[in-house]
Each structure stands twice: as structure tokens, then as C-alpha cells.
Amino acid sequence: MIRFEVIDNQLTAIIGAQISPVGGYIGSFHITYQFENGMYEGTKIEFVHSD
């Protein structure tokens, strides 16, 4: 599942990461976008580990 949020005035896609279809959630990828040249471009990708 992909969730979009505005974090620090930047569009961010949050994508959950798991190691198997029945569980094993390990964290999420946060992809930050910036609006340039009439379109959104990904500028940063980071993995946020689940505690």
C-alpha cells in the first residue's frame, strides 16, 4: 500500500516493506518529491526501520 503525506511542506510517498505476504513488517520507504519543470521528481529515498 502506498500512502501520500505532506511532511515539512514536501510531498512524501510512504511504502510499507515486509518480508513475506503474511507478516514480517520491517519498516517503510519514504520517497520525497519536489515539483520541478512542471512535474514531481523524486529527490530522496530513505528506509525507516520499524521498532
C-alpha positions in Angstrom: 0.0 0.0 0.0 1.2 3.5 -0.8 0.3 6.4 1.4 1.0 10.1 0.5 1.6 12.8 3.1 2.9 16.3 3.2 5.9 16.3 5.6 7.9 19.5 6.1 6.0 21.1 3.1 7.2 18.3 0.8 5.1 15.6 -0.9 6.2 12.2 0.5 5.1 8.7 -0.5 5.3 6.1 2.3 5.5 2.5 1.2 5.4 -0.4 3.7 8.1 -3.1 3.5 7.6 -6.6 4.6 9.5 -9.9 4.1 6.5 -12.2 3.5 2.9 -11.7 2.4 1.5 -12.9 5.8 3.5 -10.6 8.0 7.1 -9.7 8.8 6.7 -5.9 8.6 10.2 -4.4 8.8 9.6 -0.7 8.1 8.8 1.6 5.3 10.4 3.5 2.4 9.9 7.3 2.4 10.2 8.9 -1.0 10.3 12.7 -1.1 9.3 14.6 -4.2 10.0 18.1 -5.4 7.9 19.9 -8.1 10.3 20.9 -10.9 9.8 21.6 -14.6 6.0 21.1 -14.4 6.2 17.7 -12.7 7.1 16.0 -9.4 10.5 14.3 -9.3 11.8 12.0 -6.6 14.6 13.7 -4.7 15.3 11.5 -1.7 14.6 7.9 -0.7 15.1 6.6 2.8 14.3 3.5 4.7 12.7 3.9 8.2 13.1 0.8 10.3 10.1 -0.4 12.4 10.8 -0.8 16.1 
